Amino acid sequence: MTRPTPETLAHSARRARSGTGAAGDSDPAARPGRTVPAAATTEAPVREPATAQVSGAGSLVRSLEALGVDVVFGIPGGAILPAYDPLYDSTVRHILVRHEQGAGHAATGYAQATGRVGVCIATSGPGATNLVTPIADAYMDSVPMVAITGQVARPSIGTDAFQEADIQGITLPITKHNFLVQTADEIPRVLAEAFHLAATGRPGPVLVDIPKDVLQAPATFSWPPTLDLPGYRPTLHPHGKQIREAARLMTSARRPVLYVGGGVLKAGATEGLRKLAEQTGIPVVTTLMALGAFPDSHRQHLGMPGMHGTVAAVYGLQKADLIVALGARFDDRVTGRLDSFAPDATVVHADIDPAEIGKNRHADVPIVGDARHVIDELIAAFTAEQAAHPSVDLTDWWAQLDDLRERYPLGFEEPADGTLSPQYVIKRLGEIAGPDAVYVAGVGQHQMWASQFISYEKPHTWLNSGGLGTMGYAVPAAMGAKVGKPDTTVWAVDGDGCFQMTNQELATCALEGIPIKVAVINNGNLGMVRQWQTLFYGERYSNTELGTHKHRIPDFVKLAEALGCVGLRCENAADVDKTIEAAMAINDAPVVIDFVVGKDAMVWPMVAAGTSNDEIMFARGVRPAFDEDEL
């Protein structure tokens, strides 16, 4: 029997995604040898202890049931086939996808929309390797996901057997942890540990690879199992001294900013964040992964920072004298050229993953802890500090930021050639579908426009591939989100390039009764690549034209209909509203709208890759007037 050791569980702080922060309280559920109903990690009801004689495959399916799993996304194949027989009689719903990448992204979308662990299944070899992209995507964005793969029989491992691939080795750098199961009897424990690891601390993907002969072997299913995770103790509660120092800095700073990342959403800390912001009066910026964590309409919200962030958010961070980073990782798309980022700022960096603190930017006050506990304790500490030492008046700071918001608001120009504006389409989509809908974006220009022109007022209403930037994410992730939230309207906002990578999952949606809605922003090109070619490559458009305009190949309306969906097309502004409303009225089938838009629209503002945030461009050829003396 092979069991995870402290070295394999946490061979580096980065991989462990959690740790034992200085004097912080750790999660007691992770202590070695403790019997913990794994269902508790997925908010499922705790079942009574149960023992039964089954096959390894039967033990796998019973473990999924005991963990409260309601749906898995997958495709059967030779090595995993034994698991599909007991799955036939299970209460767990299996959704047969058309490609394993779709299964992985669907599991991610499900997890991001619901906060529960998403599950995907694939067979060995090419089935497992097709999961590599969604696993890497989930790893970059800290999404709780368990990927279950079949493996060739144990005697064949290492022989280059048919459909053999070392998926454990392949995914070692992109999983929080992974397992190669050696005996049938250990399946319940491994599954319980996988779900616990995926859902606790800094969430992330966990792979469970099971050889075919282990699935076929007789086993004793016993539940609940005893978790054996030595060394895994995520720090939840921050150190009080660090919290008090952060509060002291927050009361004395003249130009503070709350820099909010996706960790605040993962921790369920959005209510606390709003209370902290309103109590302190400090401006808030939310990263691409944190949209919805703080209402876009709130007066204190400066918008999204970074490469395509608002001028106010970018310069707010750049000129801050205090940055309080909550569940954010100082990503290069936020900081621009790192050595010029926020040169005068003292940094308070709070994160549940100690490996992130100080990784890119030195933290003057490092705080290891869960964002919800960090924020709650910051509120209490700030209240006490303010009572003793009233905070600095931020009127001048707000006057400067408000001036920037007024002079450089997000906006767009209508295309000079009379074509349909993609920004207008997305803006109207957000206004018509409203703040309760879930919006799922692919990667590229449409992703940035969706982040800019839809107002996100509530948590978990914006899903996207932020860290990995995965083309093809939107359609299967929207499918997973709709399965997790069947009563919620789910819109995939996709580009014509991204859409052609995974649109086969619309067949899955049509057959499985998953009525997502897809807005294809069809500009006939790989839009973001074309924008860079326009700006940096002398308008030499090498291999970015897709033919969806000139040749209408494919015809997205016909393709949608062939995949069992309703296909619509819109080519002018006058028809935008009625086309969206027609799609909103259809709830018994997936809908695809082909929005034929102009090819020359660009995403602004923009900080060119590798340059300083000080060099932000408001529009092409328009540099914001920002005098340092004003600050």
Secondary structure as GFF3:
##gff-version 3
##sequence-region A 1 631
A	DSSP	alpha_helix	6	9	.	.	.	ID=ss1
A	DSSP	alpha_helix	13	16	.	.	.	ID=ss2
A	DSSP	beta_strand	25	26	.	.	.	ID=ss3
A	DSSP	three_ten_helix	28	30	.	.	.	ID=ss4
A	DSSP	three_ten_helix	38	42	.	.	.	ID=ss5
A	DSSP	beta_strand	50	55	.	.	.	ID=ss6
A	DSSP	alpha_helix	56	66	.	.	.	ID=ss7
A	DSSP	beta_strand	71	74	.	.	.	ID=ss8
A	DSSP	alpha_helix	81	87	.	.	.	ID=ss9
A	DSSP	beta_strand	93	96	.	.	.	ID=ss10
A	DSSP	alpha_helix	100	114	.	.	.	ID=ss11
A	DSSP	beta_strand	118	122	.	.	.	ID=ss12
A	DSSP	alpha_helix	126	129	.	.	.	ID=ss13
A	DSSP	alpha_helix	132	140	.	.	.	ID=ss14
A	DSSP	beta_strand	145	151	.	.	.	ID=ss15
A	DSSP	three_ten_helix	154	156	.	.	.	ID=ss16
A	DSSP	alpha_helix	167	171	.	.	.	ID=ss17
A	DSSP	three_ten_helix	172	174	.	.	.	ID=ss18
A	DSSP	beta_strand	177	180	.	.	.	ID=ss19
A	DSSP	three_ten_helix	184	186	.	.	.	ID=ss20
A	DSSP	alpha_helix	187	199	.	.	.	ID=ss21
A	DSSP	beta_strand	205	211	.	.	.	ID=ss22
A	DSSP	alpha_helix	212	216	.	.	.	ID=ss23
A	DSSP	beta_strand	218	223	.	.	.	ID=ss24
A	DSSP	beta_strand	235	237	.	.	.	ID=ss25
A	DSSP	alpha_helix	240	252	.	.	.	ID=ss26
A	DSSP	beta_strand	256	260	.	.	.	ID=ss27
A	DSSP	alpha_helix	263	266	.	.	.	ID=ss28
A	DSSP	alpha_helix	270	280	.	.	.	ID=ss29
A	DSSP	beta_strand	284	286	.	.	.	ID=ss30
A	DSSP	three_ten_helix	288	290	.	.	.	ID=ss31
A	DSSP	beta_strand	301	303	.	.	.	ID=ss32
A	DSSP	alpha_helix	311	318	.	.	.	ID=ss33
A	DSSP	beta_strand	322	326	.	.	.	ID=ss34
A	DSSP	alpha_helix	332	335	.	.	.	ID=ss35
A	DSSP	three_ten_helix	338	340	.	.	.	ID=ss36
A	DSSP	beta_strand	346	351	.	.	.	ID=ss37
A	DSSP	beta_strand	365	368	.	.	.	ID=ss38
A	DSSP	alpha_helix	371	388	.	.	.	ID=ss39
A	DSSP	alpha_helix	395	407	.	.	.	ID=ss40
A	DSSP	alpha_helix	422	433	.	.	.	ID=ss41
A	DSSP	beta_strand	438	441	.	.	.	ID=ss42
A	DSSP	alpha_helix	445	453	.	.	.	ID=ss43
A	DSSP	beta_strand	462	464	.	.	.	ID=ss44
A	DSSP	alpha_helix	474	484	.	.	.	ID=ss45
A	DSSP	beta_strand	490	495	.	.	.	ID=ss46
A	DSSP	alpha_helix	496	502	.	.	.	ID=ss47
A	DSSP	alpha_helix	505	512	.	.	.	ID=ss48
A	DSSP	beta_strand	517	522	.	.	.	ID=ss49
A	DSSP	alpha_helix	527	536	.	.	.	ID=ss50
A	DSSP	alpha_helix	556	562	.	.	.	ID=ss51
A	DSSP	beta_strand	566	570	.	.	.	ID=ss52
A	DSSP	three_ten_helix	573	575	.	.	.	ID=ss53
A	DSSP	alpha_helix	576	584	.	.	.	ID=ss54
A	DSSP	beta_strand	591	596	.	.	.	ID=ss55
A	DSSP	three_ten_helix	613	615	.	.	.	ID=ss56
A	DSSP	three_ten_helix	628	630	.	.	.	ID=ss57
###
